Amino acid sequence: MELPQDSNILLSFVNMKLRDFYTSLDEMCEDLDIDRTELERQLNEAGYEYNAQLNKFW
């Protein structure tokens, strides 16, 4: 899957998917064939981190 390159759009896209379709980041990454490490790296560089309890990046 081609992910948005802009970090703010990526954040919005990922959080919407997590909120509406998936119960965890692992589940989303597996289903959409996304490299979790790369996704987290990209969002971490933009200042966001994943919160498993809230199931979202913030």
Buried (B, 14 or more C-beta within 10 A) or exposed (E): EEBEEEBEEBBEEBBEBBEEEBEEBEEBBEEBEBEEEEBBEBBEEEEBEBEEEEBBBE
